[in-house]
Amino acid sequence: MLKKIGIGLLIIALLFVAVYYWFLNSGIQLPPETDAIVQEVLQSEELPELITGETGFANNGGVKIWYEKRVPTDSIKGTLLLVMGHSSSALIWGSDFMQPFVDDGYQVIRYDNRGLGESDWIADWNKENPYTLEDMAKDGIAVLDATGVEKAHVLGASMGGMIVQRMALSHKERVASLISVMSSGYMNDPEIPILTRSQMMDFGRLTLRYLTPPSEEGAIKFMVGIQKLFQGNGPYTHPVKPSAQTTLYEIRKRKGMNPNVGDQHSAAIAASGSRLEELDQIKVPTLIIHGKSDPLVRFEHCEKYAPLIPHAEKLYIDGMGHDMPLIYMAQYHDAILKHLDGA
């Protein structure tokens, strides 16, 4: 009898292991060239320098916020403040995105949201009393104060779009115009689903596959997987090398990856509730950009909040997901520069 029980338990254990490995290795697959590129980046003697402008720190109520400022060589038309989204540092705003605005005469400032990069990581965070999008909007206003900018065009992506909406509502005297990209007026809207069961399983697989245990190689592959998870259905893929270099730069030349920031940013969004009933108070020129195949902040969010902002201009891109791929970059730049010059 005991022998039979032992064999039964062994079979169950083997089945469990088989199911676990099936789960772990199914779903999102990285591009076939990933391993070779990751090894090349890991073994390279020097990473490209990703921070070339003037850097400094702002202070919002004791929270230090890192920023970088890039200034045109000629006269300055105005300032464009870039606000990144959930769990993503300022380095996601790459030079290929920023430089056309600098070339056109705009001073461009990017900064790390709290909890990321060189900005303060909030060690005493309490989920019962989290910081909010209003607190994060004040971080951006503190950056304007530190750089001597009275009024700026504010551009936010994803959660950053929610933050710049908050800036335009609560700090309207500091906002020259608003650009909200792949964002929402109420991310936790019960009428619009966030992630499908399949997407949640893919996220879990990527986490188990590449972040346990943590390593440089795993962190890079996780970021490559996340890019693939949230890309649209257009004819594009994300190049692996820039993502690998940016991730490794964060780990080796900055403070690395904060494992707690995801929960904190999600709590900030949840605690801040809906802005849908306030958006008609935004009076500055507004441009809204959204991909029609965004799998994370679904296009339904845009269809719901965009009409609520008076006279908002809109750029909807077929095939684009929750990303800013090179294939659509010219559309981004043309629309944003036209908006800035008009504002």
C-alpha positions in Angstrom: 0.0 0.0 0.0 2.7 2.5 1.0 4.6 1.7 -2.2 1.5 2.4 -4.3 1.0 5.7 -2.4 4.6 6.6 -3.1 4.3 5.9 -6.8 1.0 7.9 -7.0 2.7 10.9 -5.3 5.6 10.6 -7.7 3.2 10.7 -10.7 1.4 13.7 -9.3 4.7 15.5 -8.8 5.9 14.7 -12.3 2.6 15.9 -13.7 2.9 19.1 -11.7 6.4 19.7 -13.0 5.3 19.0 -16.6 2.4 21.5 -16.3 4.7 24.1 -14.7 7.2 23.9 -17.5 4.5 23.9 -20.1 3.0 27.1 -18.5 6.4 28.7 -18.2 7.5 28.1 -21.8 4.2 28.8 -23.6 2.7 32.2 -24.5 4.9 35.1 -25.4 8.1 34.1 -27.2 11.0 36.5 -27.6 12.4 37.3 -31.1 14.9 34.6 -32.3 17.8 37.0 -32.3 17.3 38.0 -28.6 19.9 35.6 -27.0 22.7 36.7 -29.4 21.9 40.4 -29.0 21.6 40.2 -25.2 25.0 38.4 -24.9 26.6 41.0 -27.2 25.3 43.9 -25.0 26.2 42.1 -21.7 29.8 41.5 -23.0 30.3 44.9 -24.6 33.0 47.0 -22.9 31.0 50.2 -22.8 27.3 51.1 -23.1 26.3 54.1 -25.2 25.8 57.3 -23.2 22.0 57.8 -22.9 22.1 61.1 -20.8 23.8 64.0 -22.7 21.9 67.0 -21.4 22.1 69.1 -18.2 20.9 67.2 -15.2 19.7 68.1 -11.7 17.2 67.5 -9.0 13.9 69.1 -8.1 12.3 68.9 -4.7 8.6 68.3 -3.9 8.0 68.1 -0.2 11.2 66.3 0.5 11.0 64.0 -2.5 13.9 64.4 -4.9 13.1 64.2 -8.6 15.8 63.7 -11.2 15.6 65.6 -14.5 17.5 66.1 -17.7 17.2 69.2 -19.8 18.2 69.5 -23.5 18.4 73.0 -24.9 18.4 74.1 -28.6 21.6 75.8 -29.9 19.5 78.8 -31.1 16.7 80.7 -29.5 14.1 78.7 -27.5 10.5 78.6 -28.7 9.2 77.1 -25.6 9.6 74.1 -23.2 8.3 70.6 -23.7 8.0 68.6 -20.4 7.9 64.8 -21.0 6.2 62.6 -18.4 6.6 58.8 -18.6 4.2 56.1 -17.5 3.8 53.3 -15.0 7.0 51.7 -13.9 9.0 53.3 -16.7 11.9 55.8 -16.2 12.7 58.9 -18.2 15.1 56.9 -20.3 12.2 55.4 -22.3 12.0 58.9 -23.9 14.9 58.1 -26.3 17.0 60.6 -28.2 15.2 59.6 -31.4 12.0 60.8 -29.9 13.3 64.0 -28.3 15.8 65.4 -30.8 13.3 66.6 -33.5 11.7 68.9 -30.9 15.1 70.2 -29.8 16.0 70.7 -33.5 12.8 72.7 -34.0 13.7 75.1 -31.2 12.0 73.6 -28.1 13.8 73.0 -24.8 13.0 69.4 -23.8 12.9 68.2 -20.2 12.4 64.6 -19.2 12.3 63.4 -15.6 12.1 60.2 -13.5 8.8 59.8 -11.8 9.1 59.1 -8.0 10.1 55.5 -7.4 12.2 55.2 -10.6 15.7 55.8 -11.9 17.6 58.5 -10.0 14.5 60.0 -8.3 13.7 59.1 -4.7 12.3 55.6 -4.2 9.5 55.8 -1.6 10.7 53.4 1.2 8.0 54.3 3.7 5.1 53.9 1.3 1.8 52.8 2.8 -0.8 51.1 0.6 -3.5 52.4 3.0 -2.4 56.0 2.3 -0.6 56.0 -1.1 0.7 58.9 -3.0 -1.6 60.0 -5.8 -1.4 61.3 -9.4 -1.8 64.8 -7.9 1.4 64.2 -5.9 3.1 63.1 -9.1 1.8 66.1 -11.0 3.4 68.3 -8.3 6.7 66.4 -8.9 6.5 67.7 -12.5 5.7 71.2 -11.4 8.7 71.1 -9.1 10.8 70.2 -12.1 9.5 73.4 -13.8 10.4 75.4 -10.7 13.9 73.9 -10.5 14.6 74.7 -14.2 13.1 78.2 -14.1 10.2 77.4 -16.5 7.1 79.5 -15.9 4.9 77.6 -18.3 5.4 74.4 -20.4 3.8 72.2 -23.0 3.2 68.9 -21.1 3.3 65.6 -22.9 2.5 62.4 -21.0 2.4 58.7 -22.1 0.1 56.1 -20.4 0.1 57.0 -16.7 2.1 60.0 -17.7 -1.0 61.1 -19.7 -3.1 60.9 -16.6 -0.5 63.0 -14.7 -0.4 65.7 -17.3 -4.2 65.8 -17.3 -4.0 66.4 -13.6 -1.4 69.2 -14.2 -3.8 70.9 -16.7 -6.6 70.7 -14.1 -4.8 71.6 -10.9 -1.9 73.7 -12.1 -3.4 75.3 -15.2 -1.3 78.5 -14.9 1.8 76.3 -15.6 0.5 74.5 -18.6 0.8 76.0 -22.1 -0.7 73.0 -23.9 -1.5 69.3 -23.2 -0.6 66.2 -25.2 -2.0 63.0 -23.8 -0.7 59.8 -25.4 -2.2 56.2 -25.0 -3.9 57.3 -21.8 -7.2 57.4 -20.0 -9.5 59.7 -18.1 -10.3 56.8 -15.7 -8.1 53.8 -15.9 -10.1 51.7 -13.5 -13.4 52.3 -15.4 -15.5 49.2 -14.7 -17.0 49.5 -18.1 -13.6 48.9 -19.8 -11.6 45.8 -19.1 -7.9 46.2 -18.3 -6.1 43.0 -19.1 -7.5 39.8 -20.5 -6.9 36.5 -18.7 -4.4 35.5 -21.5 -2.5 38.8 -21.1 -2.3 38.3 -17.3 -1.0 34.7 -17.8 1.6 36.0 -20.3 2.7 38.6 -17.8 3.0 36.0 -15.1 5.0 33.7 -17.4 7.5 36.5 -18.2 7.9 37.3 -14.5 8.6 33.7 -13.6 10.7 33.0 -16.6 13.0 36.0 -16.4 12.8 37.7 -12.9 13.2 34.6 -10.7 16.0 34.7 -9.7 16.9 38.3 -10.7 19.8 38.8 -13.1 20.9 41.3 -15.7 20.1 39.0 -18.5 16.7 38.2 -17.1 15.8 41.9 -16.6 16.7 42.6 -20.2 14.7 39.7 -21.5 11.7 40.6 -19.3 11.7 44.1 -20.9 11.9 42.7 -24.4 9.0 40.4 -23.5 6.9 43.3 -22.1 7.4 45.2 -25.3 6.2 42.3 -27.3 3.2 41.8 -25.0 1.9 45.3 -25.4 2.7 45.9 -29.1 -0.1 46.5 -31.6 -1.1 44.5 -34.7 0.7 46.7 -37.1 3.6 45.6 -39.4 6.4 46.2 -36.9 8.6 44.7 -34.2 10.7 46.4 -31.6 14.5 46.2 -32.1 16.0 44.3 -29.2 19.3 46.1 -28.9 18.1 49.5 -27.8 15.9 47.9 -25.2 18.8 45.8 -24.0 21.1 48.7 -23.7 18.6 50.9 -21.9 17.8 48.2 -19.4 21.5 47.5 -18.7 22.2 51.2 -18.4 19.5 51.5 -15.7 21.1 48.6 -13.8 24.8 49.5 -14.1 24.8 53.3 -14.3 21.8 54.3 -12.3 20.0 52.8 -9.3 18.6 49.7 -11.1 15.0 48.4 -11.0 12.7 49.1 -8.1 10.6 46.0 -7.4 8.0 47.9 -5.5 7.2 50.7 -7.9 4.6 48.7 -9.8 2.3 48.4 -6.8 2.9 52.0 -5.9 2.0 53.4 -9.3 -1.0 51.2 -9.6 -2.2 52.4 -6.2 -1.7 56.0 -7.2 -3.9 55.5 -10.2 -6.6 53.7 -8.2 -6.5 56.3 -5.4 -6.9 59.2 -7.8 -10.2 57.9 -9.3 -11.9 59.4 -12.3 -11.2 62.7 -14.1 -14.0 62.2 -16.6 -16.3 64.8 -14.9 -13.4 67.4 -14.7 -12.0 67.2 -18.2 -14.3 69.8 -19.7 -12.4 72.3 -17.4 -9.3 71.9 -19.5 -9.0 75.0 -21.7 -5.5 74.8 -23.1 -4.9 73.5 -26.6 -5.0 69.7 -26.4 -3.7 66.8 -28.6 -4.7 63.2 -27.9 -2.8 60.3 -29.5 -3.8 56.7 -29.2 -3.2 53.4 -31.0 -6.3 51.6 -32.2 -4.9 48.2 -31.2 -3.6 49.2 -27.8 -3.9 46.0 -25.7 -3.3 47.7 -22.3 -5.0 51.1 -22.3 -7.7 50.1 -24.7 -8.9 52.4 -27.5 -12.3 52.6 -25.7 -10.6 54.7 -23.0 -9.7 57.3 -25.7 -13.1 57.2 -27.3 -14.6 57.9 -23.8 -12.3 60.7 -22.6 -11.2 62.5 -25.7 -14.6 64.1 -26.6 -14.8 65.5 -23.0 -11.8 67.9 -23.5 -13.0 71.0 -25.4 -11.6 71.3 -28.9 -9.1 68.5 -28.5 -7.3 67.5 -31.6 -6.9 63.7 -32.1 -4.5 61.4 -33.8 -5.6 57.8 -33.9 -3.1 55.3 -35.4 -4.2 52.0 -36.9 -2.0 49.1 -35.9 -0.2 50.9 -33.0 -0.3 49.3 -29.5 0.8 50.5 -26.1 4.1 51.8 -27.5 5.7 54.4 -29.7 7.4 52.3 -32.5 9.7 53.8 -35.0 7.3 53.0 -37.9 4.9 55.6 -36.5 7.4 58.1 -35.2 7.1 60.5 -38.1 3.3 60.8 -37.5 4.0 61.5 -33.8 6.5 64.2 -34.6 4.5 65.9 -37.3 1.3 66.0 -35.2 3.1 67.2 -32.0 5.2 69.9 -33.7 2.1 71.2 -35.5 0.3 71.3 -32.2 3.2 73.0 -30.4 3.6 75.6 -33.1 -0.1 76.3 -33.1 -0.4 76.5 -29.3 
